[in-house]
Amino acid sequence: MASSTEEQIVPELGNGIPEPLEACLQTTKSALEHFREYQRERPEIVALWCFGIGFVLGWKLKPW
């Protein structure tokens, strides 16, 4: 029976980053690249979304 005090070993890549974190970083990079490409193709849509999100947040948060 294994004791509960044993450490779990997380596999690491050559650069010292654990594999699950590396996968998360790759996914984030891919999502940002996709968003930047979409932004270049349709800047007016991205601007309208940013305006809409800012409007709703400003309305709901009411900083004054």
Secondary structure, DSSP 8 states (H G I E B T S, - for coil): ---TT------B-TTS-BHHHHHHHHHHHHHHHHHHHHHHH-HHHHHHHHHHHHHHHHHHH---
